[in-house]
Amino acid sequence: MNLRRKDSVRTNLRGYKKALSANEFEKAKEMLPSVYQALDKAARTNLIKKNKAARLKSRLTRQLKAKSSKTSS
């Protein structure tokens, strides 16, 4: 069960980062809630610590904001 959840988190993160690196910001924005959900579920089941989930969510959001504002300017 833990392996499945860990794989789900990794898959979501990988897809999100791929969308960001390809400058597909709309797709990344759509994926963000599912990434948040996977991280929260992993934290709830003690797969990762609560603060790590919060830190990752913060960093991912900051990356999206920084990259989207850089290209739109």
C-alpha atoms as a printed R data frame, in Angstrom:
   type eleno elety resid chain resno      x      y       z
1  ATOM     1    CA   MET     A     1  0.000  0.000   0.000
2  ATOM     2    CA   ASN     A     2  2.792  2.440   0.889
3  ATOM     3    CA   LEU     A     3  4.608  1.713  -2.364
4  ATOM     4    CA   ARG     A     4  1.467  2.505  -4.329
5  ATOM     5    CA   ARG     A     5  0.991  5.814  -2.511
6  ATOM     6    CA   LYS     A     6  4.658  6.730  -2.875
7  ATOM     7    CA   ASP     A     7  4.475  5.934  -6.581
8  ATOM     8    CA   SER     A     8  1.361  8.093  -6.901
9  ATOM     9    CA   VAL     A     9  3.131 11.035  -5.268
10 ATOM    10    CA   ARG     A    10  6.185 10.595  -7.485
11 ATOM    11    CA   THR     A    11  4.093 10.276 -10.647
12 ATOM    12    CA   ASN     A    12  2.115 13.426  -9.840
13 ATOM    13    CA   LEU     A    13  5.272 15.384  -9.027
14 ATOM    14    CA   ARG     A    14  7.015 14.173 -12.165
15 ATOM    15    CA   GLY     A    15  4.094 15.172 -14.389
16 ATOM    16    CA   TYR     A    16  3.842 18.583 -12.747
17 ATOM    17    CA   LYS     A    17  7.576 19.272 -13.114
18 ATOM    18    CA   LYS     A    18  7.480 18.142 -16.748
19 ATOM    19    CA   ALA     A    19  4.649 20.572 -17.458
20 ATOM    20    CA   LEU     A    20  6.584 23.368 -15.768
21 ATOM    21    CA   SER     A    21  9.777 22.704 -17.664
22 ATOM    22    CA   ALA     A    22  7.848 22.596 -20.964
23 ATOM    23    CA   ASN     A    23  6.296 26.012 -20.115
24 ATOM    24    CA   GLU     A    24  2.776 24.524 -20.079
25 ATOM    25    CA   PHE     A    25  1.555 26.690 -17.230
26 ATOM    26    CA   GLU     A    26 -2.165 26.058 -17.693
27 ATOM    27    CA   LYS     A    27 -1.588 22.314 -17.531
28 ATOM    28    CA   ALA     A    28  0.594 22.776 -14.438
29 ATOM    29    CA   LYS     A    29 -2.127 24.872 -12.772
30 ATOM    30    CA   GLU     A    30 -4.665 22.137 -13.478
31 ATOM    31    CA   MET     A    31 -2.333 19.484 -12.042
32 ATOM    32    CA   LEU     A    32 -1.551 21.407  -8.848
33 ATOM    33    CA   PRO     A    33 -4.667 20.300  -6.890
34 ATOM    34    CA   SER     A    34 -3.987 16.625  -7.611
35 ATOM    35    CA   VAL     A    35 -0.361 17.072  -6.516
36 ATOM    36    CA   TYR     A    36 -1.565 18.748  -3.317
37 ATOM    37    CA   GLN     A    37 -4.017 15.927  -2.721
38 ATOM    38    CA   ALA     A    38 -1.344 13.252  -3.190
39 ATOM    39    CA   LEU     A    39  1.050 15.057  -0.837
40 ATOM    40    CA   ASP     A    40 -1.636 15.567   1.810
41 ATOM    41    CA   LYS     A    41 -2.663 11.921   1.634
42 ATOM    42    CA   ALA     A    42  0.971 10.837   1.951
43 ATOM    43    CA   ALA     A    43  1.401 13.079   4.989
44 ATOM    44    CA   ARG     A    44 -1.836 11.861   6.551
45 ATOM    45    CA   THR     A    45 -0.731  8.227   6.274
46 ATOM    46    CA   ASN     A    46  2.760  9.054   7.613
47 ATOM    47    CA   LEU     A    47  4.425  8.203   4.322
48 ATOM    48    CA   ILE     A    48  6.138 11.596   4.515
49 ATOM    49    CA   LYS     A    49  6.163 14.096   7.349
50 ATOM    50    CA   LYS     A    50  3.557 16.842   7.511
51 ATOM    51    CA   ASN     A    51  6.117 19.643   7.256
52 ATOM    52    CA   LYS     A    52  7.764 18.048   4.224
53 ATOM    53    CA   ALA     A    53  4.411 18.005   2.439
54 ATOM    54    CA   ALA     A    54  3.851 21.655   3.317
55 ATOM    55    CA   ARG     A    55  7.365 22.585   2.199
56 ATOM    56    CA   LEU     A    56  6.959 20.781  -1.137
57 ATOM    57    CA   LYS     A    57  3.592 22.410  -1.796
58 ATOM    58    CA   SER     A    58  5.045 25.823  -1.070
59 ATOM    59    CA   ARG     A    59  8.056 25.281  -3.319
60 ATOM    60    CA   LEU     A    60  5.976 23.928  -6.195
61 ATOM    61    CA   THR     A    61  3.612 26.893  -6.044
62 ATOM    62    CA   ARG     A    62  6.528 29.330  -5.882
63 ATOM    63    CA   GLN     A    63  8.135 27.706  -8.926
64 ATOM    64    CA   LEU     A    64  4.922 28.003 -10.932
65 ATOM    65    CA   LYS     A    65  4.453 31.622  -9.972
66 ATOM    66    CA   ALA     A    66  8.068 32.535 -10.746
67 ATOM    67    CA   LYS     A    67  8.170 30.783 -14.113
68 ATOM    68    CA   SER     A    68  4.791 32.029 -15.293
69 ATOM    69    CA   SER     A    69  5.575 35.640 -14.355
70 ATOM    70    CA   LYS     A    70  9.003 35.427 -16.006
71 ATOM    71    CA   THR     A    71  7.589 34.372 -19.368
72 ATOM    72    CA   SER     A    72  4.580 36.684 -19.312
73 ATOM    73    CA   SER     A    73  6.707 39.800 -18.754
